[in-house]
Amino acid sequence: MPATLTVAKLFGVVLALTDFGFQFLLWIQGEGALKRVWAYLNQKFRVGNIEVSATSLVLGLIVFLTAIVLARFVSSLLQRRFAARANLDPGIRYTIARLANYVLITIGLLAALKQAFGLDLTSIAVVFTALSVGIGFGLQYLAADIASGFILLFERPIRVGDRISIGEDEGDVQSIRLRTTIVYTNNRIAIIVPNSKLVSQSVINWSYGDARARISIPVGVATNSDIDVVKETLIAAADGVERVLDNPPPNVQFLKFGDYSLDFRLLVWTREPNRHPQIRSDINYRIAKLFRTRGIKLGQPVSELRLSRPGLASDSAASLLDEERAIEAEATPEDG
């Protein structure tokens, strides 16, 4: 039985060697065809002043795709490394990673153009000059968005994680891309904003500069209210509310005498301005409860309905009726 297995193994080895020999002979016979195909793929074609071949195009595409993969890998690696440093601002981490991504992609694009078309820096400059002319005529809005994207990354008036308001929309900045910025609202709705809009228009950045921000809450009370009690109640409403600072303390301003109310304004400070809608809501809840407890009423319009004396009204109506009859008598010709 072992001898039979040994013979079978030897027979298998012989068959494998025979098959390899046949494949080698076929490769030798077809070597000339392979050389002809390779020579055809490397044949240069002239397009204007540029020489290009099929292999150079493929190699250029491979170089560009490799640069994109490498740029994404380096960008994610930098973000992971920077995430471990808590003292580094998230906006700076995002900016460095994004710029590294753009730099590597640009270098890869230049290398791909040189590999595919044999372009030097002068030729590449000419190509980009021609592209810039085309952009100036037909893609000016796209160019403005891209330029604004670099302004946002370098100047950093708006950073990733900031709370911003654009018109009636408000949300947190999720990412700043080459052409657009992604903003997520409290309802987790993504707003895609062109970068040029963030640069050219007024934008409220709740997280810019000083971490503290002042929140104003207007209140109108009835005209017969005790203003001292109103002030004390408003300050008590802000006392102990989460995210409201004790220093500077809450303050109340008497704004004006309204048509049907006394207008006050409660001012509070917070270090989390991006949560200002929730802070307003919490304080408004407490104001409503304290006003009910202390009998303070909100200002409401008052409508007045005045009625004259019935006798005077009937006398006026009778006099008007006599005047109308006299006018009709004058207008009617007498008989005879």
C-alpha positions as CSV (number, residue, x, y, z in Angstrom):
1,M,0.0,0.0,0.0
2,P,2.8,2.6,0.8
3,A,4.6,1.7,-2.4
4,T,1.4,2.4,-4.4
5,L,1.1,5.8,-2.7
6,T,4.8,6.6,-3.5
7,V,4.3,5.7,-7.2
8,A,1.1,7.9,-7.4
9,K,3.0,10.8,-5.9
10,L,5.8,10.4,-8.3
11,F,3.4,10.2,-11.2
12,G,1.7,13.4,-10.0
13,V,5.1,15.2,-9.8
14,V,5.9,14.1,-13.3
15,L,2.6,15.3,-14.6
16,A,3.2,18.7,-12.9
17,L,6.6,19.1,-14.4
18,T,5.3,18.1,-17.8
19,D,2.6,20.7,-17.6
20,F,5.1,23.4,-16.5
21,G,7.3,22.4,-19.4
22,F,4.5,22.8,-21.9
23,Q,3.6,26.2,-20.4
24,F,7.2,27.3,-20.6
25,L,7.4,26.3,-24.3
26,L,4.2,28.2,-25.1
27,W,5.6,31.3,-23.4
28,I,8.8,31.1,-25.4
29,Q,6.9,30.7,-28.6
30,G,4.6,33.6,-27.7
31,E,7.4,35.9,-26.5
32,G,7.6,37.7,-29.8
33,A,3.8,38.5,-29.6
34,L,4.2,39.8,-26.1
35,K,7.1,42.0,-27.2
36,R,5.0,43.4,-30.0
37,V,2.1,44.1,-27.6
38,W,4.4,45.8,-25.1
39,A,6.0,47.9,-27.9
40,Y,2.5,49.0,-29.1
41,L,1.5,50.0,-25.6
42,N,4.7,52.1,-25.2
43,Q,4.3,53.7,-28.5
44,K,4.3,57.5,-28.1
45,F,1.4,59.6,-29.6
46,R,1.9,63.3,-30.0
47,V,-0.9,65.7,-29.1
48,G,0.3,69.2,-29.8
49,N,3.6,69.4,-27.8
50,I,2.7,66.6,-25.5
51,E,3.8,62.9,-26.0
52,V,1.6,60.3,-24.4
53,S,1.3,56.5,-24.5
54,A,-1.1,54.0,-23.1
55,T,1.4,52.8,-20.4
56,S,2.2,56.3,-19.3
57,L,-1.5,57.1,-18.9
58,V,-2.1,54.0,-16.8
59,L,1.0,54.7,-14.7
60,G,-0.2,58.3,-14.2
61,L,-3.6,57.1,-13.1
62,I,-2.0,54.7,-10.7
63,V,0.2,57.4,-9.2
64,F,-2.8,59.7,-8.7
65,L,-5.0,57.0,-7.1
66,T,-2.0,56.1,-4.8
67,A,-1.7,59.8,-3.8
68,I,-5.4,59.9,-2.9
69,V,-5.2,56.8,-0.8
70,L,-2.0,58.0,0.9
71,A,-3.6,61.4,1.6
72,R,-6.6,59.9,3.2
73,F,-4.4,57.6,5.3
74,V,-2.1,60.4,6.5
75,S,-5.1,62.7,7.2
76,S,-6.9,60.1,9.4
77,L,-3.5,59.2,11.0
78,L,-2.9,62.8,12.0
79,Q,-6.5,63.2,13.4
80,R,-6.0,60.1,15.5
81,R,-2.6,61.3,16.8
82,F,-3.9,64.8,17.5
83,A,-7.0,63.4,19.2
84,A,-4.8,62.1,22.0
85,R,-3.7,65.6,22.8
86,A,-6.5,67.2,24.8
87,N,-4.8,70.6,24.9
88,L,-4.9,71.0,21.2
89,D,-7.9,72.8,19.7
90,P,-10.2,70.6,17.6
91,G,-10.3,73.2,14.9
92,I,-6.5,73.3,14.6
93,R,-6.4,69.5,14.4
94,Y,-8.9,69.5,11.6
95,T,-7.1,72.3,9.7
96,I,-3.7,70.5,9.9
97,A,-5.2,67.2,8.7
98,R,-7.2,68.8,5.9
99,L,-4.2,70.8,4.7
100,A,-2.0,67.7,4.7
101,N,-4.7,66.0,2.6
102,Y,-4.8,68.8,0.1
103,V,-0.9,69.0,-0.1
104,L,-0.5,65.3,-0.8
105,I,-3.3,65.3,-3.4
106,T,-1.7,68.3,-5.2
107,I,1.7,66.6,-5.2
108,G,0.2,63.4,-6.4
109,L,-1.6,65.3,-9.2
110,L,1.6,67.0,-10.3
111,A,3.5,63.6,-10.3
112,A,0.7,62.0,-12.2
113,L,0.7,64.7,-14.9
114,K,4.5,64.4,-15.2
115,Q,4.3,60.6,-15.4
116,A,1.3,60.5,-17.9
117,F,2.3,63.4,-20.2
118,G,5.9,64.1,-19.4
119,L,5.0,67.7,-18.3
120,D,7.6,69.8,-16.5
121,L,6.7,72.6,-14.1
122,T,6.5,75.2,-16.9
123,S,4.0,73.1,-18.9
124,I,2.0,72.5,-15.8
125,A,1.9,76.2,-15.1
126,V,0.6,76.9,-18.6
127,V,-2.1,74.2,-18.2
128,F,-3.2,75.7,-14.9
129,T,-3.2,79.2,-16.4
130,A,-5.5,78.0,-19.2
131,L,-7.7,76.4,-16.6
132,S,-7.9,79.6,-14.5
133,V,-9.0,81.5,-17.6
134,G,-11.8,78.9,-18.1
135,I,-12.7,79.1,-14.4
136,G,-12.9,82.9,-14.6
137,F,-15.4,82.7,-17.4
138,G,-17.6,79.7,-16.6
139,L,-16.8,78.5,-13.1
140,Q,-16.3,81.7,-11.1
141,Y,-18.7,80.7,-8.3
142,L,-16.9,77.3,-7.9
143,A,-13.6,79.2,-7.8
144,A,-15.0,81.6,-5.2
145,D,-16.2,78.7,-3.0
146,I,-12.8,76.9,-3.2
147,A,-10.9,80.1,-2.4
148,S,-13.2,80.8,0.5
149,G,-12.6,77.2,1.8
150,F,-8.9,78.0,2.1
151,I,-9.7,81.3,3.8
152,L,-11.8,79.5,6.4
153,L,-9.0,76.9,7.0
154,F,-6.2,79.5,7.3
155,E,-8.0,82.5,8.9
156,R,-10.3,80.2,11.0
157,P,-13.2,82.6,11.7
158,I,-15.3,79.5,11.7
159,R,-13.9,76.2,13.1
160,V,-15.1,72.6,13.3
161,G,-17.3,72.3,16.3
162,D,-18.4,76.0,16.4
163,R,-22.0,76.9,16.9
164,I,-23.1,79.3,14.2
165,S,-26.2,81.1,13.0
166,I,-26.8,81.8,9.3
167,G,-30.0,83.7,8.8
168,E,-32.7,81.6,10.5
169,D,-30.6,78.5,10.5
170,E,-28.4,77.5,13.4
171,G,-26.2,74.5,14.1
172,D,-22.8,73.0,14.8
173,V,-20.1,73.0,12.1
174,Q,-19.4,69.3,11.2
175,S,-16.7,69.7,8.5
176,I,-15.2,72.4,6.3
177,R,-14.6,70.9,2.8
178,L,-13.0,72.3,-0.3
179,R,-16.2,73.9,-1.6
180,T,-18.8,73.6,1.1
181,T,-19.3,73.5,4.9
182,I,-21.6,71.0,6.6
183,V,-23.6,72.3,9.5
184,Y,-25.9,70.1,11.6
185,T,-28.9,71.6,13.4
186,N,-30.4,70.4,16.7
187,N,-32.8,68.2,14.6
188,R,-29.7,66.5,13.1
189,I,-30.5,68.0,9.7
190,A,-27.5,68.7,7.6
191,I,-27.2,72.1,6.0
192,I,-24.7,72.3,3.1
193,V,-23.5,75.9,3.0
194,P,-21.2,77.2,0.2
195,N,-18.0,78.5,1.6
196,S,-18.3,81.8,-0.2
197,K,-21.5,82.5,1.7
198,L,-19.7,82.1,5.1
199,V,-17.0,84.6,4.0
200,S,-19.1,87.2,2.2
201,Q,-22.1,87.3,4.5
202,S,-22.6,88.1,8.2
203,V,-22.4,84.9,10.4
204,I,-23.0,84.7,14.1
205,N,-20.4,82.5,15.7
206,W,-21.5,81.6,19.2
207,S,-18.1,79.9,20.0
208,Y,-15.7,82.5,18.7
209,G,-13.2,84.3,20.9
210,D,-14.1,84.4,24.6
211,A,-15.8,81.2,25.8
212,R,-18.3,83.3,27.7
213,A,-21.4,84.7,26.0
214,R,-24.3,86.8,27.3
215,I,-27.9,85.7,26.7
216,S,-30.7,88.2,26.7
217,I,-34.3,87.1,27.7
218,P,-36.9,89.9,27.3
219,V,-40.0,90.0,29.5
220,G,-43.0,92.3,29.5
221,V,-45.2,92.6,32.6
222,A,-48.4,94.4,33.4
223,T,-48.2,98.2,34.0
224,N,-49.4,97.9,37.6
225,S,-46.7,95.5,38.6
226,D,-44.2,96.2,41.4
227,I,-40.9,96.7,39.6
228,D,-38.8,95.7,42.6
229,V,-40.7,92.4,42.9
230,V,-40.3,91.8,39.1
231,K,-36.5,92.4,39.3
232,E,-36.1,90.1,42.3
233,T,-38.2,87.4,40.6
234,L,-36.2,87.5,37.4
235,I,-32.9,87.2,39.2
236,A,-34.3,84.3,41.3
237,A,-35.4,82.6,38.0
238,A,-31.8,82.6,36.8
239,D,-30.4,81.4,40.1
240,G,-29.2,77.8,40.0
241,V,-30.0,77.1,36.3
242,E,-27.6,74.7,34.7
243,R,-24.9,76.3,32.6
244,V,-25.6,79.8,33.9
245,L,-22.5,81.5,35.5
246,D,-22.6,83.1,38.9
247,N,-19.8,85.4,37.9
248,P,-20.7,87.7,36.2
249,P,-24.0,87.5,38.1
250,P,-27.5,87.7,36.4
251,N,-28.7,91.3,35.8
252,V,-32.1,92.9,35.0
253,Q,-32.5,96.0,32.9
254,F,-35.7,98.1,32.7
255,L,-35.9,98.8,29.0
256,K,-38.9,101.1,28.5
257,F,-42.6,101.9,29.2
258,G,-44.4,100.0,26.5
259,D,-47.9,100.7,25.2
260,Y,-49.5,98.1,27.5
261,S,-46.5,96.6,29.4
262,L,-43.3,97.4,31.4
263,D,-40.5,95.9,29.3
264,F,-37.6,94.3,31.2
265,R,-34.6,92.2,30.0
266,L,-32.9,89.5,32.0
267,L,-29.1,89.1,31.2
268,V,-27.2,85.9,32.1
269,W,-23.8,84.6,31.2
270,T,-22.7,81.1,30.1
271,R,-19.6,79.3,29.0
272,E,-21.6,77.1,26.6
273,P,-23.1,79.5,24.2
274,N,-23.9,76.7,21.8
275,R,-26.6,75.6,24.3
276,H,-28.3,79.0,24.4
277,P,-31.7,77.6,23.2
278,Q,-31.9,75.2,26.1
279,I,-30.7,77.8,28.6
280,R,-33.4,80.2,27.4
281,S,-36.0,77.4,27.7
282,D,-34.9,76.5,31.3
283,I,-35.1,80.1,32.5
284,N,-38.4,80.7,30.8
285,Y,-39.9,77.7,32.6
286,R,-38.8,79.1,35.9
287,I,-40.0,82.6,35.1
288,A,-43.5,81.3,34.3
289,K,-43.7,79.3,37.6
290,L,-42.4,82.2,39.7
291,F,-44.7,84.7,38.1
292,R,-47.7,82.5,38.8
293,T,-46.6,82.0,42.4
294,R,-46.0,85.7,43.1
295,G,-49.0,87.0,41.2
296,I,-47.1,88.9,38.5
297,K,-49.0,89.2,35.3
298,L,-47.6,89.6,31.8
299,G,-48.4,92.7,29.8
300,Q,-51.4,92.3,27.5
301,P,-53.2,94.7,25.2
302,V,-56.3,96.4,26.7
303,S,-59.3,97.1,24.5
304,E,-61.7,99.8,25.6
305,L,-65.4,100.1,24.6
306,R,-67.1,103.4,25.4
307,L,-70.9,103.8,25.2
308,S,-72.7,107.3,25.3
309,R,-75.9,108.0,27.3
310,P,-79.0,106.5,25.6
311,G,-80.9,109.8,25.9
312,L,-78.1,111.7,24.2
313,A,-77.9,109.2,21.5
314,S,-81.7,109.4,20.7
315,D,-81.6,113.2,20.7
316,S,-78.7,113.2,18.3
317,A,-80.5,110.8,16.0
318,A,-83.7,112.9,16.1
319,S,-81.8,116.1,15.2
320,L,-80.1,114.3,12.3
321,L,-83.5,113.0,11.0
322,D,-84.9,116.6,11.1
323,E,-82.0,117.9,9.1
324,E,-82.4,115.3,6.5
325,R,-86.2,116.1,6.1
326,A,-85.5,119.8,5.8
327,I,-83.0,119.1,3.0
328,E,-85.5,116.9,1.2
329,A,-88.2,119.6,1.5
330,E,-85.9,122.2,-0.1
331,A,-85.1,119.9,-2.9
332,T,-88.8,119.1,-3.7
333,P,-90.7,121.9,-5.7
334,E,-93.9,123.2,-4.1
335,D,-97.3,122.6,-5.9
336,G,-98.9,125.6,-7.7
